[in-house]
């Protein structure tokens, strides 16, 4: 969670609020693939890798966790936020895959399609409003705060 803490810390300091950490928002656990290159994973775990690419909702990285498991642990945090902070704004900082899985879960998108349905760069801001009709995605993957050069999609 070092990167998420490094991202959230200056924001919490600027608004004078204490950071609250939740395990449910951690990045996907990659198991035996942790800190390994894609080439290494393909060489040693090719069948698992292909299954994970095809259907990550139910096929984890070898010894890791599925999208369904990530959604379940993150849902507990989202429920806690909704119960504690029925009104106002809450900043949630997490990793790209975890955020995309949370968004899929909230919006009713197949959890196995998080890579195919939600395109988001690191450092992006998304806004979800919770109201009587459920979650409403208002902003997806905005990086305008970074300025033109940094907010542009690579290769554009």
Buried (B, 14 or more C-beta within 10 A) or exposed (E): BEEBEEBBEEEBEEEEEEEEEBEBBBBBBBBBBEEBEEEEBEEEBEEBBEBBEEBBBBBBBBEBBBBBBBBBBBBEBBEEBEEEEEEEEEEBBBBBBBBBBBBBBBBEBEBBBBBEBBEBBEBBBBEBEBEEEEBEEEEBBBBEEBEEEEBEEEEE
